[in-house]
Amino acid sequence: MGVQIDTLSKQFDEFIMEAHRLKQLYAPQITLLVGLETEYITNTDLDGIQNLLQRHGDRVEYIVGSIHHVNGIPIDFDLPTYRKALESFGIEDEGVRQEAFLLAYFDAQYELFERFKPEVIAHFDLCRLYDPDLRFADFPVVREKVERNIRFAADYGALFEINTAAFRKKWSTPYPAEDVVEVYMFFFFLKKNQPYVNRSFSSDNS
């Protein structure tokens, strides 16, 4: 039997209390920020996050926005479970199935961004953990979702995490990969009314 919601909620309350105790204790030496990382398995999780934020108010000083599940199935646990998430769409054509998976991931991510506006965006492209050579530009509808999400987060001032855990998982770059960084840089310079001429978010970018 899994851990009960009430138990987890109490554990989080205790974490907040202890984190702020340490924040105050070490204030003369270091600045500590107390935050939480999101999870979105079902809408119940989003409601739970909302309840936590309402209960603790500004004692939660920042949010790390991340997605680890698609169709309620973990996508970063191991390769067989990732494949189970892909297969949950019930689509035989591999390319169409991959597209549906990616669309579901980025739509869930966007819903999270809209609802909570997390200050930090974690591992933006975790959806390709087990397929690091995948390029979103090969899926035009997915590319539009990627650009939508990045632009939305950039417009409200989110920071995008550079996560080196990807190196342990056989990537040649951190999360996010270079094609996502290029899109972010494009919108970053766009906000400053400056051109970004090195944009390479295209299907022939390797």
C-alpha positions as CSV (number, residue, x, y, z in Angstrom):
1,M,0.0,0.0,0.0
2,G,1.3,3.4,-0.9
3,V,1.9,6.4,1.3
4,Q,-1.4,8.2,2.1
5,I,-2.0,11.8,1.0
6,D,-2.5,13.0,4.6
7,T,0.9,11.5,5.5
8,L,2.6,13.3,2.6
9,S,0.8,16.6,3.4
10,K,2.0,16.4,7.0
11,Q,5.5,15.6,5.9
12,F,5.5,18.6,3.6
13,D,4.3,20.9,6.4
14,E,7.1,19.6,8.6
15,F,9.6,20.3,5.7
16,I,8.4,23.9,5.5
17,M,8.8,24.4,9.2
18,E,12.3,23.0,9.3
19,A,13.4,24.8,6.2
20,H,12.3,28.1,7.6
21,R,14.0,27.3,10.9
22,L,17.3,26.7,9.1
23,K,16.7,29.8,6.9
24,Q,16.5,31.9,10.0
25,L,19.3,30.2,11.8
26,Y,21.8,30.6,9.0
27,A,20.6,34.0,7.7
28,P,23.8,35.8,8.8
29,Q,25.8,33.4,6.7
30,I,23.8,32.4,3.7
31,T,20.5,33.3,1.9
32,L,18.2,30.3,1.6
33,L,15.1,30.1,-0.5
34,V,12.4,27.6,0.4
35,G,10.5,26.1,-2.6
36,L,8.8,23.0,-4.0
37,E,8.9,21.1,-7.3
38,T,5.6,20.3,-9.0
39,E,4.2,17.0,-10.1
40,Y,1.4,16.5,-12.5
41,I,0.0,13.0,-12.8
42,T,-3.7,13.9,-12.8
43,N,-5.6,17.1,-12.1
44,T,-5.8,16.0,-8.5
45,D,-2.1,16.8,-8.2
46,L,-2.6,20.3,-9.5
47,D,-5.4,20.8,-7.0
48,G,-3.1,19.5,-4.3
49,I,-0.3,22.0,-5.2
50,Q,-2.9,24.8,-5.1
51,N,-4.0,23.7,-1.6
52,L,-0.4,23.7,-0.4
53,L,0.3,27.1,-1.8
54,Q,-2.8,28.5,-0.2
55,R,-2.0,26.9,3.1
56,H,1.6,28.1,3.2
57,G,1.4,31.4,1.4
58,D,4.6,33.2,0.9
59,R,6.5,30.6,2.9
60,V,6.8,28.8,-0.4
61,E,9.2,31.3,-2.0
62,Y,9.5,29.7,-5.4
63,I,8.2,26.9,-7.5
64,V,10.1,24.5,-9.8
65,G,7.8,23.5,-12.6
66,S,8.3,20.0,-14.0
67,I,6.5,17.1,-15.7
68,H,7.4,13.4,-15.0
69,H,4.3,11.6,-16.2
70,V,2.3,11.2,-19.4
71,N,-1.1,9.6,-19.3
72,G,-0.4,8.9,-15.6
73,I,2.7,6.8,-16.4
74,P,6.3,7.8,-15.3
75,I,8.5,8.7,-18.3
76,D,11.9,8.9,-16.5
77,F,11.8,5.8,-14.3
78,D,13.2,3.3,-16.8
79,L,13.0,2.4,-20.5
80,P,10.2,-0.2,-20.2
81,T,8.0,2.2,-18.3
82,Y,8.7,5.0,-20.8
83,R,7.6,2.6,-23.6
84,K,4.5,1.8,-21.6
85,A,3.7,5.5,-21.6
86,L,4.1,5.6,-25.4
87,E,2.0,2.5,-25.9
88,S,-0.8,3.9,-23.7
89,F,-1.9,6.0,-26.7
90,G,-2.9,2.9,-28.5
91,I,-1.6,4.1,-31.9
92,E,0.2,1.6,-34.2
93,D,2.1,4.0,-36.4
94,E,5.3,4.8,-34.5
95,G,5.6,8.4,-35.7
96,V,2.0,9.3,-35.0
97,R,2.3,7.6,-31.6
98,Q,5.5,9.6,-30.8
99,E,3.8,12.8,-31.8
100,A,0.7,12.1,-29.6
101,F,3.0,11.4,-26.7
102,L,5.0,14.7,-27.2
103,L,1.8,16.7,-27.6
104,A,0.4,15.3,-24.3
105,Y,3.6,16.2,-22.5
106,F,3.8,19.8,-23.7
107,D,0.1,20.4,-23.2
108,A,0.4,19.2,-19.6
109,Q,3.5,21.4,-19.2
110,Y,1.6,24.4,-20.6
111,E,-1.3,23.8,-18.2
112,L,1.1,23.7,-15.3
113,F,2.8,27.0,-16.5
114,E,-0.6,28.7,-16.9
115,R,-1.9,27.7,-13.5
116,F,1.2,28.3,-11.3
117,K,3.8,30.3,-13.4
118,P,6.7,28.5,-11.8
119,E,9.8,30.6,-11.3
120,V,12.1,27.8,-12.5
121,I,11.4,25.4,-15.4
122,A,13.0,22.0,-14.8
123,H,14.3,19.7,-17.5
124,F,12.0,21.2,-20.1
125,D,12.5,18.3,-22.6
126,L,12.5,15.3,-20.2
127,C,10.0,13.8,-22.7
128,R,12.9,12.7,-24.9
129,L,15.1,11.3,-22.1
130,Y,15.3,7.9,-23.8
131,D,15.5,9.3,-27.3
132,P,18.0,12.2,-27.0
133,D,18.5,12.4,-30.8
134,L,14.8,13.2,-31.3
135,R,14.2,16.7,-32.7
136,F,11.0,18.5,-32.2
137,A,11.3,20.2,-35.5
138,D,10.6,16.9,-37.1
139,F,7.0,17.2,-35.7
140,P,5.7,20.6,-36.8
141,V,2.7,20.5,-34.4
142,V,5.0,19.6,-31.5
143,R,7.4,22.4,-32.5
144,E,4.5,24.9,-32.2
145,K,3.8,23.6,-28.7
146,V,7.4,23.9,-27.7
147,E,7.6,27.5,-28.9
148,R,4.3,28.3,-27.2
149,N,5.5,27.0,-23.9
150,I,8.9,28.7,-24.0
151,R,7.4,32.0,-25.1
152,F,4.8,31.9,-22.3
153,A,7.4,31.1,-19.6
154,A,9.9,33.6,-21.0
155,D,7.2,36.3,-21.1
156,Y,6.4,36.0,-17.4
157,G,10.2,35.8,-16.5
158,A,10.8,32.2,-15.7
159,L,14.3,30.8,-15.5
160,F,15.1,27.7,-17.4
161,E,17.1,25.1,-15.5
162,I,20.3,23.7,-17.0
163,N,20.3,20.1,-15.7
164,T,23.5,18.1,-16.0
165,A,21.8,14.9,-14.9
166,A,21.4,14.3,-18.6
167,F,25.1,13.5,-18.9
168,R,24.6,10.5,-16.5
169,K,21.9,9.3,-18.8
170,K,24.1,9.2,-22.0
171,W,23.1,12.7,-23.4
172,S,25.8,14.8,-25.1
173,T,24.2,18.0,-23.6
174,P,22.4,18.9,-20.4
175,Y,18.6,19.3,-20.4
176,P,17.4,21.2,-22.3
177,A,19.1,20.2,-25.5
178,E,20.4,22.8,-28.0
179,D,17.3,23.1,-30.1
180,V,15.3,24.2,-27.1
181,V,18.0,26.6,-26.0
182,E,18.0,28.1,-29.5
183,V,14.2,28.8,-29.2
184,Y,14.6,30.3,-25.7
185,M,17.4,32.6,-26.9
186,F,15.3,33.7,-29.9
187,F,12.4,34.8,-27.6
188,F,14.9,36.3,-25.1
189,F,16.4,38.6,-27.7
190,L,12.9,39.2,-29.1
191,K,11.8,40.7,-25.8
192,K,14.8,43.0,-25.9
193,N,14.0,44.0,-29.5
194,Q,17.3,42.5,-30.7
195,P,17.8,40.0,-33.5
196,Y,19.1,36.5,-32.8
197,V,20.6,35.4,-36.0
198,N,21.9,32.0,-34.9
199,R,18.5,30.3,-34.5
200,S,18.7,26.7,-35.7
201,F,15.4,25.2,-34.7
202,S,14.9,23.3,-37.9
203,S,14.5,19.6,-38.9
204,D,18.0,19.5,-40.6
205,N,19.7,20.7,-37.4
206,S,21.8,17.9,-36.0
